[in-house]
Amino acid sequence: EHLLVWDQVELFSVITATPGLAIPNFTRWITYSPNKGVVSFCLKLIVHFNQTAAVQSVISLVNTKDHELRSEAINALGKLKVEQVEEKLISIYESQPRACQIEILKALGRIASGRHLAFLRQEFLHSTSFEIRKHAAKSLINHGTEADTLVTPLNDSFVDFDLIGQVDAENFKVKRLSFYAELIWEARKKRAMATLAGGRREMDWVVVRNRTHHVEARNQKRIDDALS
């Protein structure tokens, strides 16, 4: 019998709220159970109880043909911060459905090892999907929340600039912040709270020109005006 979502919610509440309850290792259920609902439920419990002994079995689920379970396994690996799985996630990214691609981006942001920033920047700058760009941006910012300075390279293109601010077509002045700038603003606010609590310095955000040219071009001048 399939374990419905509401059944999972109720069971999860009972298991996590019962004091003194003996918690088993959930590896055998995600490895051998033919019940998709049971596997999905056990993945949530593995994350909640931080069962690192189950990591290899969760990694094996990344190869499942069921893309919904694959997506949940990737989600769990990100929440468990399993650094060893980053290379595998990058290698399968292009062949995955959109839901799995988003979970891969989120996992890289949660793990935040710093080894795949170039990949995240590539997806942020060049993907044609707003959802992909949004989650790539969030993951990039997650990498920067512990840093004192967050650096954003910017090409002489309003396609790039639109990720930071929406520009008036007539005077090239910024009308409002775009989602990436808003994400950074939220990250800086969180850092400001940490600054007050722990005495750390505030986070600086530096936007730098990328691929500058010796010969001034029209777009270059317009980008300069928008940044000023």
Solvent accessible surface area in square Angstrom, and as a share of the most:
residue,aa,sasa,rsa
1,E,202,0.91
2,H,102,0.45
3,L,32,0.16
4,L,107,0.53
5,V,108,0.62
6,W,201,0.71
7,D,55,0.29
8,Q,15,0.07
9,V,80,0.46
10,E,117,0.53
11,L,75,0.37
12,F,58,0.24
13,S,62,0.40
14,V,84,0.48
15,I,35,0.18
16,T,45,0.26
17,A,76,0.59
18,T,57,0.33
19,P,125,0.79
20,G,88,0.84
21,L,79,0.39
22,A,92,0.71
23,I,61,0.31
24,P,55,0.34
25,N,75,0.38
26,F,13,0.05
27,T,33,0.19
28,R,145,0.53
29,W,81,0.29
30,I,8,0.04
31,T,70,0.41
32,Y,173,0.66
33,S,27,0.18
34,P,139,0.88
35,N,31,0.16
36,K,66,0.28
37,G,2,0.02
38,V,37,0.21
39,V,6,0.04
40,S,8,0.05
41,F,14,0.06
42,C,7,0.04
43,L,4,0.02
44,K,91,0.39
45,L,1,0.01
46,I,0,0.00
47,V,37,0.21
48,H,94,0.42
49,F,62,0.26
50,N,94,0.48
51,Q,27,0.12
52,T,85,0.49
53,A,80,0.62
54,A,0,0.00
55,V,16,0.09
56,Q,112,0.50
57,S,22,0.14
58,V,0,0.00
59,I,24,0.12
60,S,70,0.45
61,L,22,0.11
62,V,4,0.02
63,N,103,0.53
64,T,33,0.19
65,K,197,0.84
66,D,47,0.25
67,H,91,0.41
68,E,88,0.39
69,L,15,0.08
70,R,29,0.11
71,S,16,0.10
72,E,53,0.24
73,A,0,0.00
74,I,0,0.00
75,N,31,0.16
76,A,2,0.02
77,L,0,0.00
78,G,0,0.00
79,K,97,0.41
80,L,20,0.10
81,K,125,0.53
82,V,11,0.06
83,E,85,0.38
84,Q,116,0.52
85,V,2,0.01
86,E,2,0.01
87,E,110,0.49
88,K,60,0.26
89,L,0,0.00
90,I,40,0.21
91,S,88,0.57
92,I,35,0.18
93,Y,4,0.01
94,E,139,0.62
95,S,92,0.59
96,Q,27,0.12
97,P,53,0.33
98,R,126,0.46
99,A,55,0.43
100,C,0,0.00
101,Q,21,0.10
102,I,27,0.14
103,E,23,0.10
104,I,0,0.00
105,L,0,0.00
106,K,53,0.23
107,A,0,0.00
108,L,1,0.01
109,G,2,0.02
110,R,71,0.26
111,I,13,0.07
112,A,38,0.30
113,S,35,0.22
114,G,33,0.32
115,R,139,0.51
116,H,23,0.10
117,L,49,0.24
118,A,76,0.59
119,F,38,0.16
120,L,1,0.00
121,R,89,0.32
122,Q,96,0.43
123,E,23,0.10
124,F,8,0.03
125,L,30,0.15
126,H,99,0.44
127,S,21,0.14
128,T,144,0.84
129,S,15,0.10
130,F,118,0.49
131,E,71,0.32
132,I,4,0.02
133,R,42,0.15
134,K,49,0.21
135,H,25,0.11
136,A,0,0.00
137,A,0,0.00
138,K,81,0.34
139,S,2,0.01
140,L,14,0.07
141,I,8,0.04
142,N,68,0.35
143,H,36,0.16
144,G,4,0.04
145,T,41,0.24
146,E,123,0.55
147,A,40,0.31
148,D,59,0.30
149,T,56,0.33
150,L,20,0.10
151,V,77,0.44
152,T,8,0.05
153,P,39,0.24
154,L,3,0.01
155,N,21,0.11
156,D,27,0.14
157,S,31,0.20
158,F,52,0.22
159,V,99,0.57
160,D,9,0.05
161,F,4,0.02
162,D,74,0.38
163,L,9,0.04
164,I,18,0.09
165,G,1,0.01
166,Q,67,0.30
167,V,32,0.18
168,D,38,0.20
169,A,89,0.69
170,E,152,0.68
171,N,85,0.44
172,F,47,0.20
173,K,106,0.45
174,V,64,0.37
175,K,133,0.56
176,R,126,0.46
177,L,86,0.43
178,S,8,0.05
179,F,37,0.16
180,Y,7,0.03
181,A,2,0.02
182,E,74,0.33
183,L,39,0.19
184,I,1,0.00
185,W,141,0.49
186,E,81,0.36
187,A,6,0.05
188,R,79,0.29
189,K,92,0.39
190,K,146,0.62
191,R,9,0.03
192,A,34,0.27
193,M,130,0.58
194,A,45,0.35
195,T,27,0.16
196,L,146,0.73
197,A,96,0.74
198,G,59,0.56
199,G,69,0.67
200,R,90,0.33
201,R,124,0.45
202,E,104,0.47
203,M,2,0.01
204,D,58,0.30
205,W,63,0.22
206,V,62,0.35
207,V,45,0.26
208,V,60,0.34
209,R,60,0.22
210,N,50,0.26
211,R,164,0.60
212,T,84,0.49
213,H,111,0.50
214,H,196,0.87
215,V,121,0.70
216,E,112,0.50
217,A,50,0.39
218,R,177,0.65
219,N,59,0.30
220,Q,25,0.11
221,K,98,0.41
222,R,77,0.28
223,I,0,0.00
224,D,54,0.28
225,D,48,0.25
226,A,8,0.07
227,L,73,0.36
228,S,116,0.75
